[in-house]
Structure formats: C-alpha cells, structure tokens
Amino acid sequence: MLRQENNEIDLESSITSTSETSSLNNDEKSVPLPGDENIWNKRAIKNTLSSFFGLTIVFGVLNSSGALEPDNLYYKSNNLNIMGKRSSVSSVDISWVFSINLFFLLGAGTFAGCKFDRSGGRSLTYSSCLLATVVMFCFAKSGHHLATFIVLYGIFGIAQGVLMTCCFSGLTLWYRKNLSTFSAVISLGGSIGGIVFPIFIRKSYAKFGFEKTMLIYAGVIGFLGLCCCLLFDDNSDCRKEKLNNEKKESFASVCKIYCRDTINLKYFFNFKFIVISIGLSAAEIGTSIVATYLTSYCTKKGYSKQEAYTFITVMNAFGVLGRSWGFIADKWVGRFQVICICMFISALANFIFLLAFGKHMWSMYLFCAIYGSSISGFLSLCPAAVSALCKNNDFGKKFSTMYLFASCASIPLLEISGAIIGDQTSSVRYQYFWIFTSLILLVGSLCYFYLRMVAVGLKWKKY
C-alpha cells in the first residue's frame, strides 16, 4: 500500500508488508532528529560541511569530465599510448573511460551501504578519501597510457562511490524535516567543483602541462579529503546498540549478514522500487553523458576550447542557483514533484537548444543557464527521495542498491552514446545523440511522475 504521511510520500510499506516494520517506521518518524530540533546543531552542521567537501570530490570531478575529455585524452591525440603504442583516440575509447568510472562510482556504494547502516561510515570515509588522493597522484605519473588511464579512473570511481554513499547516508541521520534543503547544500560542492576545476585544468594545463596539472589536482583532492575526514560525524549515538551487538557476534555471523544484506535482490520484486531505480539511473547517467560530450560537441560546432570551457563554467554557476530547488521542495512543492518538473525541463532544453540552435552563441548560453539550474535541482533531490522508501537505519542499503542498478545501466548507455557519435566528424550524429540523451531524461521524469500519480493522482499537493 502506498500512503501519504505529513505531506510526504511514504513507500516503505510497499516494500515490506509486515505490520511490525510499518509500526517501527512510524515510531522512527515521530522521533525528531538532532538537526530537526535545532537547525544549527553543531555536530549536524559539522557533518554537513564534511559531506560538502566529500561531494566536491565526487561530483566536482564528475562535472569536470567535459574538461578532462579533450585535454587528457585528445591533447595532441598521438601523445596518448595504447598498450605502449602511439594511437589516436576515438569517441568509443573515451566512452569506455568514462563508462568504467561511472560504473564504479554508481556501483561501489553497494558494498558500503550495509557497512554504514550497521557500524557507521567513519572508516569508509577515511579509506575512500585516501584512495582518491593516492589514485590521482598515480594518474599524474602514468595517465598517458590509455589502459592505465582506464584502470586508475575506475579505481577513482570506487573511491567516489563509497564516499558518495557515506555523505548522503550520514545526512539522513541528522535531518528528516529539512533533508531536501541540506541535500541541496552538500550537493553545492559538485557545482562549485564544476566551476573551479575546469578553469584550473584549462589554465594550468596550458602553463604546466599534463603531469604537473594532475599533481596539483591531486593535492586539491587530498586537501578536500582531509577536510571531509576531520569534520565527519555519522551520529554514532543512534547506533550504539548495533555496535555493541556486532562486537558480540562472531566473525562468521557478521560476514553472513553482510553477504545477505549488501545486495538484497528482494527489493526488485517491488514494482515501485524498480520505477524509482530507473528514474534515478536516468538522472545520473543522462547528465553524465551530457557532461562528457558537451565540450567536444562545442568544438565540433566551431567554438574554441576556451568558449567550450566557459559554457561548462556557466552551466555549473547556474547549478549553484539551482540548489535552491531543495528549499522550495521542503517548504512548498515536495521533492518528488520538483524532480519530475526539473527533469522534464532539462530534457526539453536538450531537445530544443542543442538539437536546433547549437550553432548560435546565445542559444548555448541560454541552454547552460536552463539546463544547469534544472539538473542541479533534481540531482540533489534524487538521493533525498530515496529516504521515502526506507527507515533511516536502512537508508544505506536501499540507496546503494538503487545506485547498483544505475551502475549496471551506465556502461551500455555510455557505449551507445559513443557509438552514436562515432568518429566525431558528423554533425548529424550529434543530432541523434541529443535526441538519445533527451529521451533518457524524459524517461526519468516519467518514472517520478508515475510515483506522483500513484500517490495523489492529479491533485496538486506537496509530496
């Protein structure tokens, strides 16, 4: 049964039919979290800042992939080696690099979700930040080889995925009433990183070259990771009983629990869980595809690299403004409704501006403004919407399971994108590509719209 409680959609009872679980969920929701009792709670704010720095590593780097694509893979083209031999790089090669990264980014959190729910995320946060820093330093020294580039970028994706799960899961232990607002706040790191990192890459690459640029980049990642680790607080007070029980359990029983709960396929027997997983996948993958190929599309249309970087910067700048959608969702509209509207707007912007008016400068700036503000709205709210499916102490498992679904969809969709574009010599192929990405985002919007219709029908209500 799908029910509406406190003007928010609640899908937990549709996942499990036992009255006991439903009763526990109601009791949990009646107990205010520290951040709801006092919005300026010091520990809650401290953890919010930690998540902000963590998501700057996760989404700031991801939002800069368009800047990495031409410089790190296409710079002088034949400077990049494949298995020790000089070779040019096709869009299919590029799609492999970013699809591997996105696959691990979305899927790695699966193995962190159960661990976070049972014993917190401190050790996971420390290890993922350290791994991200080490990999980036290695990348600076050996990123000229495509095979090494793919392996390192994949490992970096693992660090990003684990860190993302810790950041979003930790937030649900501090806020319930204002979860959408603070999800938008911590997601600001992705937009700010998307503004600063491409500018840095462009200027530093021209001045210092590939290796020194990546070394500085690694230093920045390390600093952000250090800030994230020092400020992290997963509200361990709420899971003292679980921690004590885990200490008493044998190693074999703990391993059995992790094997059982890490990938819980029974969630997918529920149709609504599948629908929201498809919607989440469309949101994450659709925007990642656009971010990956937007720069090469601009250069194909005759814009200079500097102009292409400017478009990325403008898009992420409007992404900062778009985080206000979280506040609007909490106060008036509701998170599901905002996601549905924003995804539809982004699909429409893709279809209209890039498909029909991509050669006009005014059209590109207008696209960046509309698209940037809309995608930041739904990307920051999609993780918060997952909380409608679960209790706080189960958030990590369901959140990571949804992202596992998204990771499995990422490789074929990114490969299809690369195949559609081909050798990047045909403008017509780019037209087909934008139709494809628009359809992905439209499917995501329809998924959230379906959940809205099931919950309240055609009535205009906050949920």
Buried (B, 14 or more C-beta within 10 A) or exposed (E): EBEEEEEBBBBBBBBBEEEEBBEBBBEBBEEEBBBBEEBEBEBBBBBBBBBBBBBBBBBBBBBBBBBBBBBBBBBEEEEBBBEEEEBEBBBBBBBBBBBBBBBBBBBBBBBBBBBBBBBBBBEBBBBBBBBBBBBBBBBBEEBBBBEBBBBBBBBBBBBBBBBBBBBBBBBBBBBBBBBBBBBBBBBBBBBBBBBBBBBBBBEBBEEEEBBEBBBBBBBBBBEBBBBBBEBBBBBBEBBEEBEEEBEEEEEEEBEEBEEEBBBBEEBEEBEBBBBBBBBBBBBBBBBBBBBBBBBBBBBBBEBEBEBBBBBBBBBBBBBBBBBBBBBBBBEEBBBBBBBBBBBBBBBBBBBBBBBEBBEEEEBBBBBBBBBBBBBBBBBBBBBBBBBBBBBBBBBBBBBBBBBBBBBEBBBEBBBBBBEBBBEBEEEEBBBEBBBBBBBBBBBBBBBBBBBBEBBBEEEEBBB
